[in-house]
C-alpha cells in the first residue's frame, strides 16, 4: 500500500498513524503546530478505547500516567445520589473502569511509538486543503508545500481545513450557554462526601461536573451567553464556593471558557479522504465521548484501509451512523438530564439512577452504553 497521510497530531491522528505503522504501512503525519498540543482537553478513556490502545501496545504507559476510575457518581445540590461501579463490566472487557488522564499525556507516548515504527511526523505543517488525483491525494499547505499519499485521514479538528476545502457541510447546533472549565488544586474529597473520580451534579440552573485528573480536579460549569469572559472569570470563585466552600478563595490553577457544539459532517468519506474525530463530529463533553469516539474512528479506518475500498466505505458509513445514533444522542441526553428544569422529571430520573445503581443487571446494561461498549459490538445478556 502507498504512503498514507494523516492531518493532525492529536490523539486521533497519532492513533491512526500508529495503527498504520503497526500494520507495516508507510505514514506521514502533518501537524500545524510546532510541537504537540499541551492543553488538557479530553481526559476520560473508556474501556473499549483502552482495549484499542492495548492492541497498539501503549495502554500500560497510559495507565502509568493516569488514574483508574472504577466508579462514577451522580449528585445534586443536596449531596450524593448514587454511585455506579464499573466492575459489573468484568465479563465484557478486560478494563472494567475508566482511566482519567489528560490527552496531552497520551500524545507523547503515541508520538514516540509512531517514530520508532518508522512513521514521519512533520511539525509546522498547517494543512490548507487537499486535491484528489488518479492515484491518491495531494495535500496542500498555504505556503505551497505539498505531500502526496494514497489516502488522507483528516484528524485536523473541529475547524478542519480539509473538511472545508472539500465543501462538506457540518450541520448541527450550538448550545445556548458556554462551558467554563476550572482546574483546581483543592482537595475536593475533603470538602464533599462520597466523591468519585467523575461526578455529575444535577441542577436546573447551575449544574456541574467534577472530575479528577492526575494533576488537578476539574470543575465544569455552565456560563451565560453574551457576557464578557472577564466578568465570568471574576465571579468564578463565588460560583465555586457554591459547589464547596473551603472558607477562603479557591486555589484555581487555570480556567477557560468555550462554546460547545453538536455537529456531524454530512459525509465521512470523500474519495480518498476520510474525516475522523472532531473533523467529522463534535459533541458536548458530558460523558467523555468525543476523544474516545475519534480514536474509535481511527482504528476502524486503519483496519479497513488494509482490507480494501469496500471495507473503507463500510467503515465510514458505520462510524457516521454511530456518531449520529449513539455519540450525539447519548451526549445530548446527558445534557438534557443535568439541566432539566421540571422538578418532577428530575426527581424521577434521580430515582431511576438510584434503582440502576442498586441492581447489578440494570447497572451493567446502563454502563455498556455509557462506557461505549454497546456502540461497537453486540453484548450478551
C-alpha positions as CSV (number, residue, x, y, z in Angstrom):
1,X,0.0,0.0,0.0
2,X,1.2,3.5,-0.8
3,X,2.0,6.0,1.9
4,X,-1.0,7.3,3.9
5,X,-1.0,11.0,5.1
6,X,-2.6,12.0,8.4
7,X,-3.6,15.6,9.1
8,X,-3.3,16.4,12.8
9,X,-1.0,15.1,15.6
10,X,-3.7,14.9,18.3
11,X,-4.7,11.6,19.9
12,X,-6.9,10.7,16.9
13,X,-4.3,11.4,14.2
14,X,-1.5,9.8,16.1
15,X,-3.6,6.7,16.9
16,X,-4.3,6.3,13.2
17,X,-0.6,6.8,12.4
18,X,0.5,4.2,14.9
19,X,-2.1,1.7,13.8
20,X,-1.0,2.0,10.2
21,X,2.7,1.8,11.1
22,X,2.0,-1.4,13.2
23,X,0.5,-2.9,10.0
24,X,3.6,-2.0,8.0
25,X,2.0,0.9,6.2
26,X,4.2,4.0,5.5
27,X,2.6,7.0,7.1
28,X,3.3,10.8,7.3
29,X,1.6,13.0,9.9
30,X,1.3,16.7,9.2
31,X,0.8,18.9,12.3
32,X,0.1,22.6,12.1
33,X,1.8,23.3,15.5
34,X,5.5,23.4,16.2
35,X,5.0,20.8,18.9
36,X,2.4,18.6,20.4
37,X,-0.5,20.5,22.0
38,X,-0.1,20.8,25.7
39,X,-3.7,21.7,26.7
40,X,-5.5,19.3,28.9
41,X,-8.7,19.0,26.8
42,X,-10.2,15.5,26.9
43,X,-9.3,13.4,30.0
44,X,-11.5,10.3,30.1
45,X,-10.7,7.0,28.5
46,X,-13.4,4.4,28.2
47,X,-12.9,0.6,28.3
48,X,-13.1,-0.1,24.6
49,X,-10.6,2.7,24.0
50,X,-8.3,1.1,26.5
51,X,-8.7,-2.2,24.6
52,X,-7.6,-0.4,21.3
53,X,-4.6,1.2,23.0
54,X,-3.6,-2.2,24.4
55,X,-3.8,-3.6,20.8
56,X,-1.3,-0.9,19.8
57,X,0.9,-1.7,22.8
58,X,0.6,1.7,24.6
59,X,-2.1,1.1,27.3
60,X,0.4,0.3,30.1
61,X,2.2,3.5,29.5
62,X,-1.1,5.4,29.7
63,X,-2.1,3.5,32.9
64,X,1.2,4.5,34.5
65,X,0.4,8.2,33.9
66,X,-3.3,8.1,34.6
67,X,-5.8,7.4,37.4
68,X,-8.0,4.3,37.3
69,X,-11.6,5.4,38.0
70,X,-13.6,2.2,39.0
71,X,-16.8,4.3,39.7
72,X,-18.6,7.5,38.8
73,X,-21.2,9.3,40.8
74,X,-24.4,11.3,40.4
75,X,-25.1,14.2,42.8
76,X,-27.5,17.1,43.2
77,X,-27.1,20.2,45.3
78,X,-28.3,18.3,48.4
79,X,-25.4,15.8,48.0
80,X,-24.7,12.3,46.8
81,X,-27.4,10.5,44.8
82,X,-25.8,7.2,43.6
83,X,-22.5,5.6,42.5
84,X,-22.2,3.3,39.6
85,X,-19.5,0.6,39.8
86,X,-17.9,-0.4,36.5
87,X,-16.8,-3.8,37.9
88,X,-20.1,-5.1,36.7
89,X,-18.5,-5.0,33.2
90,X,-15.8,-7.5,34.1
91,X,-17.4,-10.1,31.8
92,X,-17.4,-7.6,28.9
93,X,-14.0,-6.1,28.9
94,X,-10.5,-6.6,30.4
95,X,-10.7,-2.9,31.5
96,X,-13.8,-2.6,33.7
97,X,-13.0,1.0,34.6
98,X,-12.4,4.4,33.1
99,X,-8.9,6.0,33.1
100,X,-8.6,9.7,33.9
101,X,-5.6,11.2,32.1
102,X,-5.3,14.3,30.0
103,X,-4.9,13.6,26.3
104,X,-1.6,15.6,26.4
105,X,-0.1,12.7,28.4
106,X,-1.1,10.2,25.7
107,X,0.1,12.1,22.6
108,X,3.8,12.0,23.6
109,X,3.5,8.2,24.1
110,X,1.9,7.8,20.7
111,X,4.5,10.1,19.0
112,X,7.4,8.1,20.3
113,X,5.9,4.8,19.1
114,X,5.0,6.2,15.7
115,X,8.5,7.5,15.2
116,X,10.0,4.2,16.5
117,X,7.9,2.3,14.0
118,X,9.2,4.4,11.1
119,X,6.4,6.9,10.8
120,X,7.2,10.5,9.9
121,X,5.8,13.5,11.8
122,X,6.2,16.9,10.3
123,X,5.5,19.8,12.7
124,X,4.9,23.4,11.4
125,X,2.9,21.9,8.5
126,X,-0.6,23.5,8.6
127,X,-2.8,21.7,6.1
128,X,-4.8,24.2,3.9
129,X,-6.6,21.8,1.6
130,X,-6.4,18.6,-0.5
131,X,-6.7,17.7,-4.1
132,X,-7.8,14.3,-5.4
133,X,-5.6,12.8,-8.1
134,X,-5.8,9.5,-10.0
135,X,-3.6,7.6,-7.6
136,X,-4.5,9.2,-4.3
137,X,-4.3,12.7,-2.8
138,X,-2.1,15.8,-2.8
139,X,-2.2,17.6,0.5
140,X,-1.5,21.3,0.3
141,X,-0.1,23.8,2.8
142,X,-0.8,27.5,2.5
143,X,2.8,28.3,1.6
144,X,2.8,26.0,-1.4
145,X,4.3,22.9,0.1
146,X,2.6,19.6,-0.9
147,X,2.6,16.0,0.4
148,X,1.3,13.1,-1.7
149,X,-0.3,9.9,-0.5
150,X,-2.6,7.1,-1.4
151,X,-5.2,8.3,1.2
152,X,-5.6,11.2,3.7
153,X,-7.1,10.7,7.2
154,X,-8.2,14.2,8.2
155,X,-8.0,14.5,12.0
156,X,-7.4,18.2,12.0
157,X,-10.0,19.2,14.5
158,X,-13.4,20.9,14.6
159,X,-12.3,23.7,12.3
160,X,-10.9,21.2,9.9
161,X,-9.3,22.9,6.8
162,X,-9.6,19.6,5.0
163,X,-13.4,19.3,5.6
164,X,-13.8,22.9,4.5
165,X,-11.7,22.5,1.4
166,X,-13.9,19.6,0.4
167,X,-17.1,21.6,0.9
168,X,-18.5,19.1,3.3
169,X,-21.4,20.5,5.4
170,X,-21.1,20.3,9.2
171,X,-24.7,20.6,10.4
172,X,-25.9,20.7,14.0
173,X,-26.4,23.1,16.9
174,X,-24.5,25.3,19.3
175,X,-25.6,25.2,22.9
176,X,-27.0,28.5,24.3
177,X,-24.6,28.6,27.2
178,X,-20.8,28.5,27.2
179,X,-18.9,26.0,29.2
180,X,-16.3,27.1,31.8
181,X,-13.6,24.7,33.0
182,X,-11.6,25.5,36.1
183,X,-8.6,23.3,37.1
184,X,-8.1,23.4,40.9
185,X,-5.6,22.2,43.4
186,X,-8.3,21.9,46.1
187,X,-8.8,18.7,48.0
188,X,-12.4,18.1,46.9
189,X,-12.8,14.8,48.7
190,X,-12.1,16.7,51.9
191,X,-14.9,19.1,51.1
192,X,-17.6,16.8,49.6
193,X,-18.6,13.3,50.7
194,X,-18.9,10.2,48.5
195,X,-16.9,11.8,45.8
196,X,-15.8,9.6,42.9
197,X,-13.2,10.4,40.3
198,X,-16.0,11.6,38.0
199,X,-19.2,13.3,39.3
200,X,-22.2,14.7,37.6
201,X,-24.1,17.3,39.6
202,X,-27.8,17.9,38.6
203,X,-29.2,21.3,38.9
204,X,-31.6,23.2,36.6
205,X,-29.6,26.5,36.7
206,X,-26.0,25.7,37.9
207,X,-25.3,22.1,37.0
208,X,-21.7,21.0,37.1
209,X,-19.2,18.2,36.5
210,X,-16.4,17.4,39.0
211,X,-13.7,15.2,37.6
212,X,-10.2,14.3,38.7
213,X,-7.1,14.1,36.6
214,X,-3.5,13.2,37.6
215,X,-2.7,16.9,38.0
216,X,-5.9,18.6,39.1
217,X,-9.5,18.4,39.9
218,X,-11.5,20.0,37.1
219,X,-14.9,21.7,37.5
220,X,-17.1,22.3,34.5
221,X,-19.8,25.0,34.9
222,X,-22.4,26.4,32.5
223,X,-21.8,30.1,31.7
224,X,-24.4,32.5,30.2
225,X,-24.1,33.6,26.6
226,X,-23.4,37.3,25.9
227,X,-21.4,38.2,29.0
228,X,-17.7,39.2,28.9
229,X,-15.3,36.3,29.7
230,X,-13.5,38.6,32.1
231,X,-16.7,39.1,34.1
232,X,-17.4,35.4,34.3
233,X,-13.8,34.6,35.4
234,X,-14.1,37.4,38.1
235,X,-17.2,35.7,39.6
236,X,-15.7,32.2,39.3
237,X,-14.7,32.0,43.0
238,X,-18.2,32.8,44.2
239,X,-19.6,30.1,42.0
240,X,-17.1,27.6,43.1
241,X,-17.9,28.3,46.7
242,X,-21.5,27.2,45.9
243,X,-20.0,23.9,44.9
244,X,-18.0,23.6,48.1
245,X,-16.8,26.3,50.5
246,X,-13.3,25.9,51.9
247,X,-13.7,29.1,53.9
248,X,-11.3,31.0,51.6
249,X,-10.8,31.6,47.9
250,X,-10.5,28.5,45.8
251,X,-7.0,27.6,44.5
252,X,-7.6,27.8,40.8
253,X,-4.6,26.8,38.6
254,X,-6.3,27.6,35.2
255,X,-9.7,28.5,33.8
256,X,-11.1,28.8,30.3
257,X,-14.4,29.4,28.6
258,X,-15.5,27.9,25.3
259,X,-18.5,27.3,23.2
260,X,-19.9,23.8,22.7
261,X,-21.5,22.3,19.6
262,X,-23.2,19.2,18.4
263,X,-22.4,18.7,14.8
264,X,-21.8,15.8,12.3
265,X,-20.3,16.1,8.8
266,X,-22.6,15.1,6.0
267,X,-20.1,12.6,4.8
268,X,-17.1,11.0,6.5
269,X,-15.5,9.9,3.1
270,X,-14.9,12.0,0.0
271,X,-13.0,9.9,-2.5
272,X,-9.7,9.0,-0.8
273,X,-10.1,11.4,2.1
274,X,-11.5,10.2,5.4
275,X,-12.7,12.5,8.2
276,X,-12.0,11.4,11.7
277,X,-12.5,12.8,15.3
278,X,-13.6,16.4,15.6
279,X,-13.1,16.9,11.9
280,X,-16.1,14.5,11.4
281,X,-18.2,15.1,14.6
282,X,-18.2,17.3,17.7
283,X,-20.3,16.9,20.8
284,X,-20.6,18.3,24.3
285,X,-18.1,16.8,26.8
286,X,-20.7,15.3,29.2
287,X,-19.9,11.6,29.3
288,X,-16.4,11.9,27.8
289,X,-17.4,10.6,24.3
290,X,-15.6,12.9,21.9
291,X,-11.9,11.9,22.0
292,X,-12.9,8.2,22.6
293,X,-15.2,8.1,19.5
294,X,-12.4,9.8,17.5
295,X,-9.9,7.1,18.5
296,X,-12.6,4.5,17.5
297,X,-12.8,6.2,14.1
298,X,-9.1,6.0,13.7
299,X,-9.0,2.3,14.5
300,X,-11.9,1.4,12.2
301,X,-10.4,3.3,9.3
302,X,-6.9,1.9,9.6
303,X,-8.3,-1.7,9.8
304,X,-10.4,-1.0,6.7
305,X,-7.6,0.6,4.7
306,X,-5.5,-2.6,4.6
307,X,-8.6,-4.6,3.6
308,X,-9.9,-2.7,0.6
309,X,-12.1,0.1,-0.8
310,X,-15.3,-1.7,0.1
311,X,-14.2,-2.1,3.7
312,X,-13.4,1.7,3.8
313,X,-16.8,2.7,2.6
314,X,-18.5,0.4,5.1
315,X,-16.3,1.7,8.0
316,X,-17.0,5.4,7.2
317,X,-20.7,4.6,6.9
318,X,-20.8,2.8,10.2
319,X,-18.8,5.5,12.0
320,X,-21.1,8.2,10.8
321,X,-24.2,6.1,11.9
322,X,-22.6,5.7,15.4
323,X,-21.8,9.4,15.6
324,X,-25.5,10.2,14.8
325,X,-27.3,7.5,16.7
326,X,-25.0,7.0,19.6
327,X,-22.5,9.8,20.4
328,X,-24.8,12.7,19.6
329,X,-27.8,11.1,21.2
330,X,-26.1,10.0,24.4
331,X,-24.1,13.2,25.0
332,X,-27.2,15.4,24.4
333,X,-29.3,13.2,26.7
334,X,-26.7,13.7,29.4
335,X,-27.0,17.5,28.9
336,X,-30.8,17.4,29.0
337,X,-30.9,15.4,32.2
338,X,-28.3,17.5,34.0
339,X,-30.2,20.7,33.1
340,X,-33.8,19.5,33.5
341,X,-36.0,22.3,34.9
342,X,-39.1,20.2,35.7
343,X,-38.6,19.1,39.3
344,X,-40.8,16.1,38.9
345,X,-38.9,14.8,35.8
346,X,-35.6,15.5,37.6
347,X,-36.6,13.6,40.7
348,X,-37.9,10.7,38.7
349,X,-34.6,10.4,36.8
350,X,-32.6,10.5,40.0
351,X,-34.8,7.8,41.5
352,X,-34.2,5.7,38.4
353,X,-30.4,6.2,38.8
354,X,-30.6,5.0,42.4
355,X,-32.5,1.9,41.3
356,X,-30.0,1.2,38.5
357,X,-27.0,1.6,40.9
358,X,-28.7,-0.9,43.3
359,X,-29.3,-3.6,40.6
360,X,-26.2,-5.2,39.0
361,X,-28.1,-6.3,35.9
362,X,-29.6,-2.9,35.3
363,X,-26.2,-1.3,36.1
364,X,-24.4,-3.4,33.6
365,X,-27.0,-2.6,30.8
366,X,-26.7,1.1,31.6
367,X,-22.9,1.1,31.7
368,X,-22.5,-0.9,28.5
369,X,-24.0,2.2,26.8
370,X,-22.5,4.9,29.0
371,X,-19.0,3.4,28.6
372,X,-19.3,3.0,24.8
373,X,-19.0,-0.8,24.6
374,X,-22.5,-1.2,23.2
375,X,-21.6,1.3,20.4
376,X,-19.0,-1.1,19.0
377,X,-20.2,-4.6,19.4
378,X,-23.2,-6.8,20.4
379,X,-23.1,-7.8,24.0
380,X,-24.6,-10.9,25.5
381,X,-27.4,-10.5,28.0
